[in-house]
Amino acid sequence: MNYLTDELIKPNSNYNFINQIGILPAPEKVLSRSRNPYNTLRELKNDPHIWSCIQSRKSGTLTLDNFVDANYANNEIFNFVKQLLENLDLNKIISEILDAPFLGFQIHEIIWDYNDNKQIIPIELKSKLQEFFISDSKGELKYKSNFSDDLLKLPEYKFIISSFERCEAMPYGNSLLSKCYWNVIFKNSATRFWVNYMEKYGMPLLIGQYQRGSTQEENQKLADALSNMTDDTVIVTPMDINIDIKEATRNSSTELFRELINQCNSEISKTLLSQTLTTEIGAGTFAAAQTHFRVRKEVIIADSKIVENSINKLIEYAVKINFHSSQIPKFRFVINDSDNLNKIDRDIKLVNSGVKFTKEYIMKTYGLRSEDFDL
């Protein structure tokens, strides 16, 4: 098997797109009705509130500390994995993996190459567009080329699939952005109507009065002068001309626009963040704030698992290719330092009770290496 091939996928005549039956369409109505559904979802990111929610959700995972757990692997494999991850733009890869909850799934192509030790390592992970992948009747994602009607099986060790709540009923994952589609449409319409309303009724009305008997030319000069007042705010007129400024009265109907926009933003926040307090400032009790931040922590933990699974799949590929070993280090996030403190407190109590822990247990529990011990 050639891991370094520049060819993405070789055509396979067994997967003809025209003759293929059992292709599973995307269950999302938004996706099924749009000519380019995933591009439609990506355009939703231009909405400021959606962008804020996405950045807020991603930052929760991106700011976590991470480490490599030896997981019983020997020093050679452990150091190989650490060096492998250090050579990759891990922050960019994690950010791209975190697009999975918003689009349903995210696929990366692994670019392999040789290092100085003649080992085959991933030098880059390229994010691929979702529209090039189609699920068959078995729920397996296949590649559809622009130059062929064939559905092509994804080769082993070549792609990393990161998905959000992907199952048989949802072969393309659960896209959160698709659930925000109508709220963005309604909000944009409300904003447009509000701007039109303010343009028509929000500006002050200038009324110029002239005496009877004035010529049409004089009247036109007065009208031109009034129309320029919004820029120059200066007008010179004869003493017998009276100019009045009528302020536009505020109508309670403007509150309807604001309420609709706020309601749409609230629904978007609940969809993308499972809560609203971290993106919307409002009155609330301390207990409510605690509940919202607990929900946020649960979302961060769920997202971190998606990233860990994807990075660990990459590590598994690299270790199997180069070492053919079943002892594979694991990439992990540090969710909360208090978790380790609780473990330490528990283990100290057990040791004081006479329990003796093995070296392997300590390595696995606390992510230590063999050379960290001097026993």
N, C-alpha and C positions, 0 to 999 in steps of 0.2 A: 504493500500500500504506500502510495506516494503522498506524504503529508504536506509537501512543499509545492504542490501543483498550483500554477497560477490560474488554472481553469476552475471556475466556480463549481460547476457540476457538469458531468458529461451526460448528454442526452440518453434517455432510456425509452425505447419504443414501447415498453410495456405500460407506460403512463401517458397515453394520448389524451389530450385535453378534450378534444371533440367527442371521442368515443367513451370517455370516462363517465361512469355513472356513480351515483352515491356521493357526489361532492356536497359538502355541507355548507349552506349559505350562512352568512353572519346573522345571528338571531336579532341583533339590534336593528330596529326599524330605521333609525337614522342612517346606519351603514348600508342597508339594503336599498334605500331609495336614492342615494347620492351616486353620481357618476364616479367620483373619486372620494369614497367615504373617509378614508384616513386623512386625506388632505383637508377635508372639511373639519375633522376633529382638530387637526393641528392649527387651523386658522382660529379656532376658539381660544387658543393661547394668547391671541392679540387683545382679548378682553382684559383690562387692567385687574379686575377682581380675580378672574381665573388665574392670571399670571401670579398674582400675590399668593393665592392659595397653593399653587404648585410649588412656588419657591419656599413657602412656609413648610409644606409637607416634606419636600426633599431635604431642606436644611436640618430637619430633625434627625435624619439618618446620616447626612454628610458630616455633621459635627461630632458624631460618635467616634471615640477611639477604637482602634481595631488592633488585632494581633494574630499571629499564626500559632495555633495549638499543635504541638508535636504529634499528639495522638498516637504515641508509641512508635513513631517513625524514627529511624536512626538519624544521626547527625548529618550525614551526607544528603539525605533526602530533605531533611528539615532546612538546611542551609540553601539547598537548590531552590526550594519553594520560596523562601524569603527573598532570595536574589531575583527570582522570577517576578515576584510582585513589585519589588522596588524598581524594576526596569520598565514597568508599565505605568501609564498615566491613570492610576487607580481612581483618582477623584473624578475624572471625566467618565470613566467606565461605570462607576457607581451611579453617577448622575443619569447616565443614559439607561441603565438598568431600572432606575426608579421611574422611568416613563411607562413601565409596564402597567401599573394600576390605572393610568390615565387613558392608555390606548388598548388595554387588554393583554397585549403581549409585546415583547421586544426581542429581537433576534440580533445576535452579534456573529459576524464571521471571524474566525480565528486565522490570523496570518502567521504561519510558522516559518522559522528559519533556524540556522545553526548558530550556536554561540562559539566562543573561542575553544571550548572543551569538546566541540563536535557533538554537543547535545542539541536535540531539537526542542526549541522553546517558542512560545508565543511572543511575537514582537509587537503585535498590535491587535486590537479587537475593533472591527469596523461595524458600526451600527447600520443595519439594513432596514429598508422601508417595508412596512407591514403589508402593503398591497401586492408584493411579489410572492406572498405565501398563501396557500390555500389548503384547507383541511379536507382530507378524504373522509369516506364514510366511517372509517375506524378512528377518526379523531387525530390522525397523524398529519402534521404540517408538511406540505410539499412545496417545492419551488416552481413558480411559473415564470418562464423567461418571456421577455418582450419579443424575442425573435422566433419563438416556437410555441405551438399549442400543447406541447407535452408538459405533463406534470412530472417533476423530477424528484426522486427520493433524495433526502438530505444525507450526504455522506457522513460516516462516523468520524468523530474527532474534528469536525470542521465548523460546527455551529453551536452556539450557546443560546438556548431558548429560555427567556425569563417571562413568566406569565403571572397573571393575577386572577385567582379563582377560576383557573382553566379546568374544565371537566368535560364529560361526554355531552352534557346539555349545552355547554358554552365552549366549543372547540377553539374559539378565538379569544378566550378570556372574558373578563368582565370589564368593559370600558367605562370608566367613571365619567369621562368627558362627554360621552354620548348622552348621558343623563342630564347634562347641563345645557344641551343644545337649545331647547325651547326657552329656557330661562334667559339665555343670552339674546335670542331673537326678540322676546318680549321686552327685555331691558333696553335694547338698542332702539326699538320702536318707540318706547316711552321717552327715551332721551331725545330722539329726533322730534317728536311731537312737542316736547317741552321747550326745545330750542326754538321751534317755529312759533310757539305760543309767546315766548319771551320776546322774540323779535317783533311780533305783531302788537303785543299789548304791554310789553315791559318798558319800551322807550317813551320818554315824555313827548307830548304832542304840542307843537308850536302853532299858535293861532295868531295870524296877523290881520288886523282890521284896518280898512282904509275907508276914506270918506267917499260918499257917492259923487260921481262926476269924474273920478280918476280914470285915466286912459288905460287901455289894455296893456300898453308898454310899461306903465308904472306898476300895474298889478303884477306883471311878469317879473319885473326887477325885484319886487318884494318877495315873491315866491322863490326866486333863485337865491336871494339872500338868506331866507329862512332855511332852505335846503342845505346851505353851506355852514350853518351855525353849529352843526354837530362837530365840524372839524375846527373852525376858527373861533366859534363862540363870541363873535363880535359882529354887530350890525349897526349901521348909521342910517337913521330914517328922519324924515321931517317930523315936526312937533305934533302934527295932527294924526300921525299913525300910531295906533295902539297895538302893542304886541303882548300876548298873554301866553304863559306856559302852563299847560295842564298836565299834572303828574298822573301817570297811569295808576289806577287803583289795583291793589293786589287781590287776586281772586283766590278763593279757597280751593279752586280746582287744581292749582299748581301742586297742592299737597298730594293729590291723587297720583301725579307722576312720581313724586318722591317716594311715596309709599310703595308703588309698584316696583320701582328700581331697588329699594331696600329689601323688599320681599324676595325679589329674584336673586339678589346678592346673598341673602340669608340661605336660600335653598342651595345655591352653588357651594357655599361654605360647608353646609351639612353634607353635601354629596362628596366633596373632595377631602374634607377634613374630619367628617363625622361629628363636628361641633362648630360653633360660631364664634366663641369668645376670643380666640387668638387672632382673628382677622377683623372683628367688628367690635367697636367700643360701645358698650352699653351698660346700663345699670344692672347689678346683680349681686347676690350674696356671696360671701366667702365660700360657702359650701358649694354653690353653683360653680364658682371658679375652680375649686378643687376637682369637681366632677369633670369639667371640661378638660383640664390638664391631665387627668387620669386617662381620659379617652384619647387624648393626643399621644400619651406615652404608649398606649396599646397600639395605636396606628403606627408609631415609629418602630415598635417591636415587630409588627407584622411585615413592614417594609424591609426591615433589616434581615428578616428570614429569607425574603426573595433574593436580596443581594448575596447573602451567605451561600445560598444554594447555587447560584450562578457562578460565583467565584470558585466555590469548591468543586464544581463540575470541571472548570478549567484546570484546576490543580490536579484533579483526578486524571484528566487526559494526559497532562504533561508527565506525571509520575508513571503512569502505565506505559507510556511510549518509551521513556528513558530508563526506567528501573524495573518495570514489570512487577511491581510490589503491591501488595494489598494493604500495607501500612501507609496511609496517606495523611499528611498533615491537614489541618482544617483552618480555614479563615473564619474568624469570629469577631463580632463587635462586643465592646464593653458597654452593656446597656445601662448598668447602674453599679457604681462602686460599692454600694451598700450590700449588694448581693454577695460579693466576695467577702465583705466584712462579716456577714452572717455565717458564711461557710467557715471562715477562720474561727469565729467564736464557737461554733458547733464542734469543729475538729479539736480545738484546744480542750474543750470539756470532755470529749471522748478520750483524748490522750491522757488526761488527768484521771480518767476512770480505768486506765490500763489498756486501752485499745492501741494497737500498733498498726500504722498505715504503711503500705508498700510504697516503694519509690514510684511505681507505675501509677498508683492512685494519685499521688501528689502531682506528678507530671500532667495527668489528664485533667485534674480538677482545677489547677492553677496555671495551666499553660506554660509550664517550665520545661527546660531541656535537660538532657542527661548530664551535660557538662556543668550545669548549675549546681550540682551536688558535690559535696566533699565529705563523704561518709566513711 
